[in-house]
Amino acid sequence: MEHDLLLDPAHSVFAVNCRVEGSTLHCGAFYLEPLIQSQCIRLAYSDAKIEIELPPELLNQPHPYRAWEVGLPIRDE
């Protein structure tokens, strides 16, 4: 399954050029606003809805986080 763009409801997390492989969301580009406190983030666009788990080191960061070619675990619902 591939998605051009996935966003959280507050538009503070962006995942671009994504594909789901097993229990991992692979993102071509990933952006996270500073001071995100929730480890579980629901990303969606159109009819796609995926809940991911952020690594603890990305929480409460004072600066925006930008990365390329990121793999994030998909949370079992």
N, C-alpha and C positions, 0 to 999 in steps of 0.2 A: 504494500500500500504506500503510495507516495502523496505528499502534500507540498504545495508551493510555499504556503505560509500557515503557521499556527500561532495563535495569540492567547494569552490568559485574559480573563474578563476585564481586568483593569488596564490592559495594554501596557504592562510593565515587563512582560517577558515575550520575546519574539524568537521564533524558530523558523528558519528559512530553508527551502529545498530539503525537505525531510522525507525519510522513508522508515517504515517499520520493518524490522527484521527480528523475528522471535519476540523477546521481551525487551528489546532495545529500540529507542528512537534515535536514529542517526540524523544529525542536522548538518547541513552545509555551512550554516552560520547560526550563531546563537547569541542573543543579547539579553542581559538581565539588569534591570534597574538597581541602583544601590538600596541597601537596607531591606532587602527581601527577608522576611522572617519565617515564612511557611516552607517546610521541606517538600510538601506535596503541592504540585501546581497542575491545574487543569488547563490544558491547551486545546483550543478549538478553532475551527473555521468551517463555515458552511455546515455540513452534516458530520464532519469528523470531530471526534472528542477523544483526547488521550490524556491520561493523568500520569505525570512523571514525578520522580523523586530526585530532588536536588542533593548533591553531595553536601555534607555539613560545612565544608570549607567555602562554599558559595553563599552561605547565609550571613546576613547582617554585614555585608561588605560596604565600606564607606564610598566606594567608587563603582561606576557601572562595570559590568563584566562583559567582555566581548571575546568570542572564540570562533574558530573555524574547525570543521570536521569533528564535531562533538558527538559522543554516544551517551545517552542518558537512559537509566532504567525506567521501564514502564511499570507503573504501580498496578498490582492485581486488584481488581475491584470486587 
